[in-house]
Amino acid sequence: MRVLAINDISCVGKCSLTVALPIISACGVTCDILPTAILSTHTGGFQGYTFRDLSEDIPAILAHWKSLGLKYDIIISGYLGSISQIEMVKSIKRDFLKNDGLFIVDPVMGDNGILYSHFDQNFVNEMKNLCRVADIIVPNLTEACFLTDTPYASFTESDYNTILQNLKKLCPQPSVTGCDITENGQKRSAVFYTERDGSIKKYSTEKIEGAFHGAGDVYASALVGALARNVPMDKAVQISAEFTKNSIAQTKADRTEARFGLNSESQMLSFLLALDQAS
């Protein structure tokens, strides 16, 4: 099983490829990487960070890979810094994904109801087109709202189901993270997702208050690792959501600055044990 992760490298602040590579690899899966940019830190909570776009390097990398005959069982794309990189990812899917492979898109664009500063509506529209050629998409709630032209607000479970139905017009299996719900009087954080048969399901975990950078990357990477191990979607969502929640809880207990990412390392063993039981 061979996975390609397309994302940026943030040298400080655990997210993107520095999260995807260890988590997917720990699942016993070969994980190759294609960096879209390199940053001194990620852009959340840091000032004065450096940013280098690697778009000019990508064509030569892909040409070399073609000479090696590389093909992938799963390709997941994350942060893409420009519309031209979105077009590159479409061609990567065409040239490097196996005929029976899985293409997963994490449409990284924003959080807390707003787009990241360098993205605009044109980028959103092109990301919609990328989602149309994906098998699975894993937006957070903000990104799901932009993809479905839904005003960001307080939502009910019925609203989440409507958003998911609208996302299904773009991609057959959307999975939306960061959905706040109330169960038995308790605040919970839920993932609303779609099975292959089109049915909508949810899985909720304890809601841990606070803003934690890199949580979406932990969830998406764990989901890829589980699916690469042929774990069914419902179990893959459950295991990935629990791993993410436990990593958030560990980070809060350690009193680590949230901008430095989740302390998921100490939760890796329990995640892998759950994965072994499910696969």
C-alpha positions as CSV (number, residue, x, y, z in Angstrom):
1,M,0.0,0.0,0.0
2,R,1.5,3.3,-1.1
3,V,0.1,6.8,-0.2
4,L,1.0,10.2,-1.6
5,A,0.4,13.2,0.7
6,I,0.4,16.6,-1.0
7,N,0.7,19.4,1.5
8,D,3.0,22.1,2.8
9,I,5.9,21.7,5.2
10,S,5.7,24.0,8.2
11,C,9.0,23.7,10.0
12,V,7.5,24.6,13.4
13,G,4.0,24.0,14.5
14,K,2.8,20.4,14.0
15,C,0.5,20.4,11.0
16,S,0.4,19.4,7.3
17,L,3.2,17.1,6.2
18,T,4.9,17.0,9.6
19,V,1.7,15.4,10.9
20,A,0.7,13.3,7.9
21,L,4.1,11.6,7.4
22,P,4.5,10.1,10.9
23,I,0.8,9.2,11.4
24,I,0.4,7.5,8.0
25,S,3.8,5.8,8.3
26,A,3.0,4.5,11.8
27,C,0.0,2.7,10.3
28,G,2.4,0.5,8.4
29,V,1.8,2.3,5.1
30,T,4.4,3.8,2.8
31,C,3.8,7.5,2.7
32,D,5.5,9.6,0.0
33,I,5.3,13.4,0.1
34,L,5.0,16.3,-2.3
35,P,5.6,19.6,-0.6
36,T,3.6,22.5,-2.1
37,A,5.4,25.2,0.0
38,I,7.8,25.5,2.9
39,L,7.2,27.8,5.8
40,S,9.3,28.6,8.9
41,T,6.1,28.2,11.0
42,H,2.5,27.7,10.1
43,T,0.4,30.8,9.7
44,G,-1.8,30.5,12.8
45,G,-0.6,32.5,15.8
46,F,2.9,33.3,14.4
47,Q,4.1,36.6,13.0
48,G,7.0,37.2,10.6
49,Y,7.0,33.7,9.2
50,T,8.8,32.9,5.9
51,F,7.0,31.3,3.0
52,R,8.4,29.8,-0.2
53,D,6.1,28.5,-2.9
54,L,7.4,25.3,-4.5
55,S,5.3,25.3,-7.6
56,E,8.3,25.7,-9.9
57,D,9.9,22.6,-8.4
58,I,6.9,20.3,-8.8
59,P,7.0,19.6,-12.5
60,A,10.6,18.3,-12.3
61,I,9.7,16.1,-9.3
62,L,6.7,14.7,-11.2
63,A,8.8,14.0,-14.3
64,H,11.3,12.0,-12.3
65,W,8.4,10.1,-10.6
66,K,7.0,9.2,-14.1
67,S,10.4,7.8,-15.0
68,L,10.2,5.5,-12.0
69,G,6.7,4.3,-12.9
70,L,5.2,5.3,-9.5
71,K,1.6,4.7,-8.9
72,Y,-0.4,5.3,-5.7
73,D,-3.2,3.5,-3.9
74,I,-4.3,6.7,-2.1
75,I,-3.6,10.3,-2.8
76,I,-4.5,13.0,-0.3
77,S,-4.2,16.7,-1.0
78,G,-4.1,19.3,1.7
79,Y,-2.9,22.9,1.6
80,L,-2.6,24.3,-1.9
81,G,-1.3,27.8,-2.2
82,S,-2.7,28.8,-5.6
83,I,-5.2,27.9,-8.3
84,S,-2.2,26.7,-10.4
85,Q,-1.4,24.1,-7.7
86,I,-5.1,22.9,-7.8
87,E,-4.6,22.3,-11.5
88,M,-1.4,20.4,-10.7
89,V,-3.2,18.1,-8.3
90,K,-5.8,17.3,-10.9
91,S,-3.0,16.1,-13.2
92,I,-1.3,14.2,-10.4
93,K,-4.5,12.3,-9.8
94,R,-4.7,11.5,-13.5
95,D,-1.1,10.4,-13.9
96,F,-0.3,8.7,-10.6
97,L,-3.4,7.3,-9.0
98,K,-4.1,3.6,-9.6
99,N,-7.3,2.8,-11.5
100,D,-8.9,1.5,-8.4
101,G,-7.2,4.1,-6.1
102,L,-8.7,6.5,-3.7
103,F,-8.4,10.3,-4.1
104,I,-9.0,12.3,-0.9
105,V,-9.2,16.1,-0.7
106,D,-8.7,18.1,2.5
107,P,-9.9,21.5,1.1
108,V,-7.7,23.7,3.4
109,M,-9.1,27.2,3.0
110,G,-10.2,28.6,6.4
111,D,-11.4,28.3,9.9
112,N,-13.8,29.9,12.4
113,G,-16.0,31.1,9.6
114,I,-13.5,33.0,7.6
115,L,-11.1,32.3,4.7
116,Y,-7.4,32.4,5.3
117,S,-6.0,35.8,4.3
118,H,-4.6,34.9,0.9
119,F,-7.6,33.0,-0.4
120,D,-10.6,34.5,-2.3
121,Q,-13.9,33.4,-3.9
122,N,-12.0,32.4,-7.1
123,F,-9.9,30.0,-5.1
124,V,-13.1,28.6,-3.4
125,N,-14.6,28.0,-6.9
126,E,-11.6,26.1,-8.1
127,M,-11.5,24.1,-4.9
128,K,-15.1,23.1,-5.6
129,N,-13.9,21.7,-8.9
130,L,-11.1,19.7,-7.3
131,C,-13.7,18.2,-4.8
132,R,-15.8,17.2,-7.8
133,V,-13.0,14.7,-8.9
134,A,-12.4,13.4,-5.3
135,D,-13.7,10.2,-3.8
136,I,-13.7,11.6,-0.3
137,I,-13.4,15.1,1.0
138,V,-12.7,16.1,4.7
139,P,-13.5,19.8,5.2
140,N,-13.9,21.4,8.5
141,L,-17.2,23.2,9.1
142,T,-15.9,26.6,7.8
143,E,-14.7,25.0,4.6
144,A,-17.9,23.0,4.2
145,C,-19.8,26.3,4.4
146,F,-17.7,27.9,1.7
147,L,-18.0,24.8,-0.5
148,T,-21.8,24.9,-0.2
149,D,-22.3,28.7,-0.2
150,T,-23.8,28.4,3.3
151,P,-23.6,31.3,5.8
152,Y,-21.5,30.3,8.8
153,A,-23.7,30.3,11.9
154,S,-24.8,28.2,14.8
155,F,-26.2,25.0,13.3
156,T,-28.6,22.2,14.4
157,E,-28.1,18.6,13.4
158,S,-30.6,19.1,10.7
159,D,-28.5,21.9,9.3
160,Y,-25.4,19.7,9.3
161,N,-27.3,17.1,7.4
162,T,-28.3,19.7,4.8
163,I,-24.7,20.8,4.4
164,L,-23.7,17.2,3.9
165,Q,-26.4,16.6,1.3
166,N,-25.1,19.7,-0.5
167,L,-21.5,18.5,-0.3
168,K,-22.6,15.2,-1.9
169,K,-23.3,17.2,-5.0
170,L,-19.6,17.8,-5.2
171,C,-18.3,14.5,-3.9
172,P,-19.9,11.1,-3.1
173,Q,-18.4,10.8,0.4
174,P,-17.9,14.0,2.3
175,S,-16.9,14.0,6.0
176,V,-17.3,17.3,7.9
177,T,-15.4,17.8,11.2
178,G,-15.8,20.3,14.0
179,C,-19.6,20.2,14.2
180,D,-20.8,21.3,17.7
181,I,-23.9,19.4,19.0
182,T,-25.6,18.7,22.3
183,E,-26.3,15.2,23.5
184,N,-28.0,14.5,26.9
185,G,-27.3,18.1,27.9
186,Q,-23.6,17.8,27.2
187,K,-21.6,19.7,24.5
188,R,-20.1,17.3,22.0
189,S,-17.9,17.6,18.9
190,A,-19.1,15.5,15.9
191,V,-18.0,14.3,12.5
192,F,-20.9,14.1,10.0
193,Y,-20.0,11.7,7.2
194,T,-21.4,9.7,4.3
195,E,-21.0,6.0,3.7
196,R,-20.5,4.5,0.2
197,D,-24.3,3.8,0.0
198,G,-25.0,7.5,0.5
199,S,-26.3,7.2,4.0
200,I,-25.4,10.0,6.4
201,K,-24.0,9.2,9.8
202,K,-22.3,11.0,12.7
203,Y,-19.8,10.2,15.3
204,S,-19.3,12.4,18.4
205,T,-16.7,12.8,21.0
206,E,-16.2,14.9,24.1
207,K,-16.1,18.6,23.3
208,I,-12.8,20.1,24.6
209,E,-13.0,23.9,24.7
210,G,-10.3,25.9,23.0
211,A,-8.7,26.4,19.6
212,F,-6.1,23.8,18.7
213,H,-4.0,24.1,15.5
214,G,-3.4,21.0,13.4
215,A,-6.4,19.0,14.7
216,G,-7.8,18.6,11.2
217,D,-4.5,17.3,9.9
218,V,-4.4,14.7,12.7
219,Y,-7.9,13.6,11.8
220,A,-7.3,13.4,8.1
221,S,-4.0,11.6,8.4
222,A,-5.5,9.0,10.8
223,L,-8.4,8.5,8.5
224,V,-6.1,7.9,5.5
225,G,-4.0,5.4,7.6
226,A,-7.2,3.6,8.6
227,L,-8.6,3.4,5.1
228,A,-5.2,2.2,3.8
229,R,-5.5,-0.6,6.2
230,N,-9.0,-1.5,4.7
231,V,-10.8,-0.4,7.9
232,P,-14.5,0.3,7.0
233,M,-15.5,4.0,6.9
234,D,-17.6,4.0,10.0
235,K,-14.8,2.4,12.1
236,A,-12.2,4.6,10.4
237,V,-14.1,7.8,11.4
238,Q,-14.5,6.5,15.0
239,I,-10.9,5.6,15.5
240,S,-9.6,8.9,13.8
241,A,-12.0,11.1,15.8
242,E,-11.0,9.4,19.1
243,F,-7.3,9.8,18.3
244,T,-7.8,13.5,17.5
245,K,-9.9,14.1,20.7
246,N,-7.3,12.3,22.8
247,S,-4.5,14.3,21.2
248,I,-6.4,17.6,22.0
249,A,-6.9,16.5,25.6
250,Q,-3.3,15.6,26.0
251,T,-2.3,19.0,24.6
252,K,-4.6,20.8,27.0
253,A,-3.3,18.7,30.0
254,D,0.3,19.5,29.0
255,R,-0.6,23.2,28.8
256,T,1.3,23.4,25.5
257,E,0.8,26.6,23.5
258,A,-2.0,25.7,21.0
259,R,-0.1,27.2,18.1
260,F,2.6,24.6,18.3
261,G,0.1,21.8,17.4
262,L,-1.3,18.7,19.1
263,N,0.7,16.4,21.3
264,S,-0.4,13.3,19.5
265,E,2.7,11.3,20.0
266,S,1.7,9.9,23.4
267,Q,-1.7,8.9,22.0
268,M,-0.2,7.0,19.0
269,L,0.0,3.6,20.7
270,S,-3.7,3.5,21.6
271,F,-4.6,4.7,18.1
272,L,-2.5,1.9,16.5
273,L,-3.9,-0.7,18.9
274,A,-7.4,0.4,17.9
275,L,-6.4,0.2,14.3
276,D,-5.0,-3.3,14.7
277,Q,-8.3,-4.5,16.3
278,A,-10.3,-3.0,13.4
279,S,-8.2,-4.2,10.5
